[in-house]
């Protein structure tokens, strides 16, 4: 059984205003970049307490929230009746398990640095996204390792990402029209940390 690295912080997760503001900035970037509609079914990978998906929910028909953390999923479950679309919550380690879904898109916020093999994860995203569908994946720019404090560092495999290399991993998996843009800046006592948004599509016929 996987260790729930968020068990001690799930209840207070949204009390961190910097975290809430960051995901709000990411959501704004996603909504400005992706054209959603009410027929869409999307996946939120690493959905946590739902900070990202609650911003997107009013614009789609269904969101499947995927997170490995039981405690975070419980927090999301408590707010699901207030969200703007149908929500499924799956407690799944997507690195180790495949889910039999074909969806219109995958969104994700600040989760990929917890994924050991990002190339394999992009391949998994590609297998889940319908032709014509999209990914919108946000994470940290390359940083010096100071972003996570000692008590947060468990389960972190990457100190952010170089934007070009991140986009190449998506392209290698089969996605096209990859674009990377700045989405947010996280201000911490030890410094400021850039956050980017990668978007790409699975073209029809591929």
Residue pairs with C-beta under 8 A, 6 or more apart in sequence:
2 68
2 93
3 154
3 155
4 68
4 69
4 70
4 71
5 69
5 154
5 155
6 13
6 48
6 69
6 71
6 72
7 69
7 70
7 71
10 49
10 69
10 71
10 72
10 74
10 75
11 71
11 75
13 19
13 48
13 49
13 72
13 75
14 20
14 49
14 51
14 75
18 186
18 187
18 188
19 51
20 51
21 184
22 110
22 184
22 186
22 195
23 51
23 52
23 55
23 109
23 110
24 51
24 55
25 183
25 184
25 195
26 52
26 109
26 110
26 138
26 183
26 184
26 195
26 197
27 51
27 52
27 55
27 56
27 109
28 55
29 138
29 181
29 183
29 184
29 197
30 52
30 55
30 56
30 107
30 136
30 138
30 197
31 55
31 56
31 59
33 136
33 179
33 181
33 197
33 199
34 105
34 134
34 136
34 199
36 42
36 56
36 59
36 60
37 59
37 60
38 59
38 60
38 61
39 61
39 104
40 59
40 60
40 61
40 62
40 104
40 105
41 60
41 61
41 62
41 63
41 64
41 101
41 103
41 104
42 56
42 60
42 62
42 63
42 64
42 103
42 104
42 105
42 106
42 107
43 63
43 64
43 65
43 66
43 101
43 103
43 105
43 106
43 107
43 128
44 50
44 52
44 53
44 56
44 63
44 64
44 65
44 66
44 106
44 107
44 108
44 109
45 66
45 94
45 106
45 107
45 108
45 111
45 125
45 137
46 66
46 67
46 108
46 109
46 110
46 111
46 112
46 114
47 53
47 65
47 66
47 67
47 72
47 73
47 76
47 89
48 67
48 69
48 72
48 75
48 76
48 109
49 72
49 75
49 76
49 79
50 65
50 75
50 76
50 79
50 80
50 83
51 109
52 107
52 108
52 109
53 63
53 65
53 83
53 87
53 107
54 79
54 83
54 84
56 63
56 107
57 63
57 83
57 84
57 85
57 87
58 84
58 85
59 84
60 85
60 104
61 85
61 86
62 85
62 86
62 87
62 88
63 83
63 85
63 86
63 87
63 88
64 87
64 88
64 89
64 90
64 99
64 101
64 103
65 73
65 76
65 87
65 88
65 89
65 90
66 90
66 92
66 94
66 99
67 73
67 76
67 89
67 90
67 91
67 92
68 91
68 92
68 93
68 94
69 91
70 91
73 89
73 91
76 87
76 89
77 89
80 87
80 89
90 99
92 99
94 121
94 124
95 115
95 116
95 117
95 120
95 121
98 124
98 127
99 128
101 128
102 128
102 129
102 130
103 128
103 129
103 130
103 133
104 129
104 130
104 132
104 133
104 134
105 129
105 133
105 134
105 135
105 136
106 125
106 128
106 129
106 134
106 135
106 136
106 137
107 135
107 136
107 137
108 135
108 136
108 137
108 138
108 139
109 138
109 139
110 138
110 139
110 140
110 195
111 139
112 118
112 121
112 137
112 139
112 158
112 161
112 166
113 139
113 140
113 156
113 157
113 158
113 159
113 160
113 161
114 155
114 156
114 157
115 121
115 157
115 158
116 157
118 158
118 161
118 166
118 169
119 169
119 172
119 173
122 135
122 169
122 170
122 172
122 173
122 175
123 173
123 174
125 135
125 137
125 173
125 175
126 173
126 174
126 175
126 202
129 135
129 202
130 202
131 202
131 203
131 204
131 205
131 206
132 201
132 202
132 203
132 204
133 201
133 202
134 199
134 200
134 201
134 202
135 170
135 175
135 198
135 199
135 200
135 201
136 197
136 198
136 199
137 170
137 197
137 198
137 199
138 183
138 184
138 195
138 196
138 197
138 198
139 160
139 161
139 166
139 195
139 196
140 147
140 159
140 160
140 161
140 186
140 193
140 194
140 195
140 196
141 160
141 161
141 162
141 163
141 193
141 194
141 195
141 196
142 159
142 160
142 161
142 162
143 159
143 160
143 191
143 193
144 159
145 159
146 190
146 191
147 159
147 160
147 186
147 188
147 193
148 156
160 193
161 196
163 180
163 196
163 198
164 180
166 180
166 196
166 198
167 178
167 179
167 180
167 198
167 200
170 178
170 198
170 200
171 178
171 200
174 202
174 206
175 200
175 201
175 202
176 200
176 201
176 202
176 203
176 206
177 200
177 201
177 203
178 198
178 199
178 200
179 198
179 199
179 200
180 196
180 197
180 198
181 196
181 197
181 199
182 194
182 195
182 196
182 197
183 195
183 196
183 197
184 194
184 195
185 192
185 193
185 194
185 195
186 192
186 193
186 195
